[in-house]
Amino acid sequence: MYTVKCRAIFIPTQIYLIAVTLLLCTACTRVEDPIIAGIDSSDRDLVDYLEEVQQSALAMESSALARGRLAMAYDINGLLDEALATYQQAEALDPSEFRWPYFRAHVIAEIGDHEHALQVLERAAAIDRNYSPVWLFQGSWLLKTERPDDALIAFQRATDLEPGPSPNFGRAQALIAAGKYGQAIKILEPLSKTTLHPQVYRTLGEALRSVGRTEEARKALAKGKDAGPLTWPDERRDERNNHVRGHASYQLAKTLSASGRADEALIILQRLQTYHPEQACGAEQGIILACNLMNSFSIAFDRAGRTTSALETVQRGLDINPEFIPFHLTIANLYRQDRKLESALAHLDKAIELNPSRGYPHEQRGRLLFGLARYNEARTALQIALQFEPEKQTTLFYLGLTEVELSNWTAAAGHFQHVTRIEQDSPLGHMFLARSLGELGRIEDAWHAYHQAQQYGADPRELRSTEQRLRELKMRQVKE
């Protein structure tokens, strides 16, 4: 079965019969029926939503928008083959709509065919050449196909349309790909002072290393050690997020919550809870999803400033399932924020009792004991945490602080040195290393660590305090 979509054509009377013939032969777009897929999933939230958008597309067979919504639902929920075909159907129904070839180009790029993606992207660009992300992605995909000169032109077009850090970073990437490291550095150095994304530092470090500026490269690469892909802002493509459902939407809710958009996260969590109600947290089936939802609710409430709701939710969770470890960790954090440290400690002890082989509860216990000035116990807890996560920077840092409180300066210096090896640009790591080395009488080494802390942006008050202490220790050395 096919849908026939015809457009009105206004023609002179004298060629009416010819126009009718042309209309029947060429002016009608034949579009296949909507693709039905994904309804065999066990994820009811996803299935229910797909059925809804599928029914809409079936009911409005000639609607490009209904077909496009179905394509977006397939796309954002990982049904890429179905998304490709459905975007193509939507474009056939309305060739003037920018989104359908644009979104389809992205799916093609996602599966790795950047050459084909560029061809489809050209159709979107022909509809709207003033949307800056078109050129940002064109530049990125041209780099993937080893055409840096063409990529530079694309990024320059994006810059002309919407100047800012994204097209500037793209230009720098293209210049590096073309071997023009000096020009790239001129863009990246000021950009690194205003854009703190690790990928910017990493790219700058690689460019500096290529021109022999090894010490500066080392520092930049240290700041970029956790670099992940840098994505371009794209408000039109973000429309797809409205169609996220099921397990994918749970991950989106957690991401939104962590990024400060807790109210949006709560809306998603509320919808998901209709499929995984609180009571299921104590049942034999669905226990993990239901309990995780309650725990995520509590965290999102806390981040939204609704502390009472956060505490009530996690307490209900503990009443239903007192052996679900994340509940104990979450309520411990809430109690710690409220300075109820002994209550927090009791829940961390319970979490460790339920599973003693995870580093995180031991670390949190050590930090709480540090706050209670129980330094020997704190050291023991932090040392246990390190057995499970030997390179965790925060554990090492608090262990160093604990040794400072116990005046064990050699041990403290060792821990802070370890911190600065893991995180070379840690201002606090270098600051406390300077203090520890100073107390050991290694004043020159302490000043070196102090200057590193200064270079990496340590707090001016902390710098003044450390400088004063190092001068006192130096004077004491001279007198002795």
SVG drawing of the C-alpha trace seen along z (x, -y; Angstrom):
<svg xmlns="http://www.w3.org/2000/svg" viewBox="-9 -36 81 49">
<polyline fill="none" stroke="black" stroke-width="0.4" points="0.0,0.0 1.2,-3.5 0.3,-7.0 -0.1,-9.5 0.7,-13.1 -0.2,-15.7 0.7,-19.4 -1.6,-22.0 -0.3,-23.4 -1.5,-26.6 -1.4,-26.6 -2.9,-28.4 -6.2,-27.0 -4.8,-26.4 -2.4,-23.7 -4.8,-22.2 -4.9,-18.7 -1.2,-18.6 -0.9,-19.7 -3.3,-17.0 -1.2,-14.4 2.0,-15.7 0.3,-15.9 -0.7,-12.3 2.7,-11.1 5.2,-13.3 3.8,-15.7 2.6,-13.0 5.0,-11.5 4.4,-7.9 5.5,-7.0 5.5,-3.6 3.6,-2.8 5.1,-3.7 7.7,-1.2 6.5,0.7 9.3,1.8 10.5,2.1 7.3,3.3 8.8,6.7 11.0,5.1 10.5,6.0 10.8,2.3 7.1,1.3 7.9,-2.4 9.6,-2.3 7.0,0.0 4.0,-2.1 5.6,-5.2 6.5,-3.6 3.0,-2.3 1.7,-5.8 3.9,-7.5 3.4,-4.6 -0.4,-4.9 -0.1,-8.6 2.0,-8.0 -0.6,-5.4 -3.5,-7.7 -1.9,-10.6 -0.2,-8.8 0.5,-11.9 1.9,-13.9 5.7,-14.5 5.7,-15.7 4.1,-12.5 6.5,-10.4 9.4,-12.6 8.4,-12.2 8.4,-8.4 11.9,-8.6 13.1,-10.7 11.7,-8.1 13.5,-5.3 16.7,-7.4 17.1,-8.5 16.1,-5.0 18.8,-3.2 16.7,-1.8 19.0,-3.2 18.0,-1.2 14.3,-2.1 15.3,-5.7 17.2,-6.0 14.3,-4.6 11.7,-6.7 13.6,-10.0 13.8,-9.3 10.0,-8.8 9.5,-12.1 11.7,-13.9 9.8,-12.4 6.6,-13.8 8.1,-17.2 11.3,-17.9 11.4,-21.5 11.8,-20.5 15.4,-20.9 15.3,-18.4 14.7,-15.2 17.8,-15.1 19.8,-16.8 18.9,-14.1 19.3,-11.4 22.9,-12.6 23.7,-12.3 22.5,-8.7 24.6,-7.8 27.6,-9.4 26.9,-7.6 27.2,-4.2 30.5,-5.4 29.7,-6.3 30.9,-9.9 31.2,-10.3 27.5,-9.4 26.6,-11.6 28.2,-14.6 26.2,-14.0 22.9,-13.9 24.0,-16.9 24.3,-18.9 20.5,-18.5 19.9,-20.0 22.3,-22.8 20.5,-23.7 17.4,-24.2 19.0,-26.3 22.6,-27.5 22.4,-29.8 22.3,-27.1 25.8,-27.1 25.9,-23.4 25.5,-22.3 29.0,-23.7 30.4,-22.5 29.4,-18.9 30.4,-19.2 33.9,-20.3 34.1,-17.4 33.0,-14.8 35.4,-16.3 38.2,-15.8 37.1,-12.2 37.5,-11.8 41.0,-13.5 40.1,-16.8 41.4,-19.4 41.4,-22.3 37.7,-21.8 37.0,-21.3 38.7,-24.7 36.3,-26.4 33.3,-24.8 34.5,-25.8 35.1,-29.4 31.5,-29.5 30.3,-28.4 32.5,-31.2 31.0,-33.8 27.5,-32.8 28.0,-32.4 31.4,-33.3 32.4,-31.5 34.5,-28.7 33.0,-25.8 33.9,-27.0 37.3,-28.3 38.1,-24.9 37.0,-23.3 39.3,-25.6 42.2,-24.7 41.5,-21.0 41.6,-21.5 44.8,-23.5 46.4,-20.7 45.3,-18.1 46.9,-20.3 50.1,-20.4 49.8,-24.1 50.5,-23.8 51.6,-27.4 48.3,-28.8 46.3,-26.3 48.2,-27.2 47.3,-30.9 43.6,-29.9 43.9,-27.3 45.9,-29.2 43.3,-32.0 40.5,-29.4 42.0,-27.3 41.6,-30.3 37.9,-30.6 36.8,-27.1 37.8,-24.5 36.8,-21.4 39.6,-18.8 39.6,-18.2 40.7,-21.8 43.7,-21.2 44.5,-17.9 44.5,-19.3 46.6,-22.3 49.0,-19.9 49.4,-17.8 50.0,-21.0 52.6,-22.3 54.4,-19.0 54.5,-19.0 56.4,-22.4 58.8,-21.3 57.3,-23.2 57.4,-20.1 57.0,-21.6 54.0,-23.6 52.7,-20.5 53.1,-18.4 51.0,-20.8 48.3,-21.1 48.1,-17.4 47.8,-16.9 44.7,-19.1 43.3,-17.1 44.0,-13.7 40.2,-13.0 39.3,-14.3 36.3,-12.8 34.7,-13.8 33.7,-17.5 30.2,-17.8 28.8,-20.8 25.8,-22.6 22.8,-21.7 19.4,-22.9 17.5,-21.4 18.9,-18.0 18.2,-18.2 14.5,-17.9 15.1,-14.2 15.5,-14.1 11.7,-14.6 11.3,-11.1 13.7,-9.2 12.0,-6.4 12.8,-3.3 16.2,-2.6 17.7,-5.3 15.5,-7.9 16.7,-6.7 20.3,-7.4 19.2,-10.8 17.5,-11.6 20.7,-10.8 22.7,-13.0 20.2,-15.9 20.3,-15.6 24.1,-15.6 24.3,-18.6 22.0,-20.8 18.8,-20.2 17.1,-18.3 13.6,-19.5 13.7,-18.0 15.2,-14.8 12.3,-14.5 9.7,-14.7 11.3,-11.7 11.7,-9.8 8.0,-10.3 7.0,-8.8 9.3,-5.8 7.9,-5.2 4.5,-4.4 6.2,-1.3 8.4,-0.5 6.4,-1.7 8.0,-2.0 6.4,1.2 8.4,3.2 11.5,2.3 10.6,4.9 9.4,7.5 11.3,10.4 11.0,9.0 11.9,5.5 13.7,4.8 16.8,3.2 14.9,0.7 12.4,-0.3 15.0,-0.8 17.3,-2.6 14.5,-4.9 13.7,-5.8 17.4,-6.4 17.7,-8.6 14.5,-10.5 16.2,-11.2 19.4,-12.5 17.4,-14.7 15.2,-16.1 18.4,-17.0 20.0,-18.7 16.7,-20.6 17.0,-22.0 14.1,-19.8 16.0,-18.2 12.9,-17.1 11.6,-15.2 15.0,-13.7 15.2,-12.4 11.6,-11.2 12.1,-9.3 15.3,-7.5 13.8,-6.7 10.8,-5.1 13.3,-3.1 15.0,-1.8 11.7,-0.8 10.9,1.2 14.4,2.7 16.9,2.1 19.6,4.1 19.8,1.9 23.2,0.4 22.7,-2.8 20.0,-3.9 22.5,-3.8 25.1,-5.8 22.5,-8.4 21.1,-8.9 24.6,-9.1 25.3,-12.0 22.1,-13.8 23.0,-13.4 26.5,-14.6 25.2,-17.7 23.0,-18.3 26.1,-17.8 24.5,-14.6 27.9,-12.9 27.2,-10.0 24.0,-9.1 25.8,-9.3 28.6,-7.0 26.1,-4.4 24.7,-4.1 28.2,-3.9 29.0,-1.1 25.8,0.7 26.8,0.3 30.2,1.8 28.7,4.6 26.5,5.5 29.4,5.3 32.9,4.8 34.7,5.1 33.8,1.7 36.2,-1.3 33.7,-4.1 32.0,-3.4 35.4,-3.0 36.5,-6.3 33.4,-8.1 33.7,-6.6 37.3,-7.9 36.2,-11.4 33.5,-11.4 35.9,-10.2 38.3,-12.9 35.4,-15.4 34.9,-14.0 38.7,-14.4 39.1,-10.6 42.2,-10.7 43.7,-7.2 40.4,-5.6 40.1,-7.8 43.6,-6.7 42.6,-3.0 39.4,-3.5 41.1,-5.4 43.9,-2.8 41.3,-0.1 39.6,-2.2 43.0,-2.4 43.2,1.4 40.2,1.4 40.9,-1.8 44.7,-2.3 44.9,-5.4 41.9,-7.3 43.0,-10.9 40.4,-12.0 41.3,-9.1 45.0,-9.8 44.3,-13.5 42.3,-12.9 44.8,-10.3 47.5,-13.0 45.3,-15.5 44.9,-12.9 48.7,-12.5 49.0,-16.2 46.7,-16.3 48.8,-13.5 52.0,-15.5 53.3,-12.5 55.0,-14.8 56.9,-12.1 53.8,-10.1 51.8,-13.2 54.3,-14.3 54.3,-10.8 50.5,-10.9 50.5,-14.4 53.3,-13.5 51.1,-10.6 48.2,-13.0 50.3,-15.3 51.5,-12.4 47.9,-11.3 46.6,-14.9 49.5,-17.0 47.5,-20.3 46.0,-19.8 46.5,-23.2 45.6,-21.7 47.9,-18.7 50.9,-20.9 49.9,-23.3 49.8,-20.6 52.9,-19.0 54.7,-22.3 53.5,-22.5 54.6,-19.0 58.0,-19.3 58.5,-22.6 57.8,-20.9 60.3,-18.2 62.9,-21.0 63.1,-20.5 62.5,-24.2 63.8,-24.4 61.5,-21.5 58.7,-23.1 59.1,-26.4 59.0,-24.5 55.7,-22.8 54.4,-26.2 55.1,-27.7 53.4,-24.8 50.3,-25.4 50.5,-29.1 50.7,-28.3 47.8,-25.9 45.5,-28.5 45.6,-27.9 43.5,-30.1 45.4,-33.3 44.6,-33.1 46.0,-29.6 49.1,-30.8 49.7,-33.6 49.4,-31.3 51.7,-28.7 54.2,-31.4 54.3,-32.8 54.8,-29.4 57.7,-28.6 59.4,-31.8 59.0,-31.0 60.5,-27.6 63.4,-29.1 64.2,-31.6 64.2,-28.8 66.7,-26.8 68.9,-29.9 68.9,-30.4 69.7,-26.8"/>
</svg>
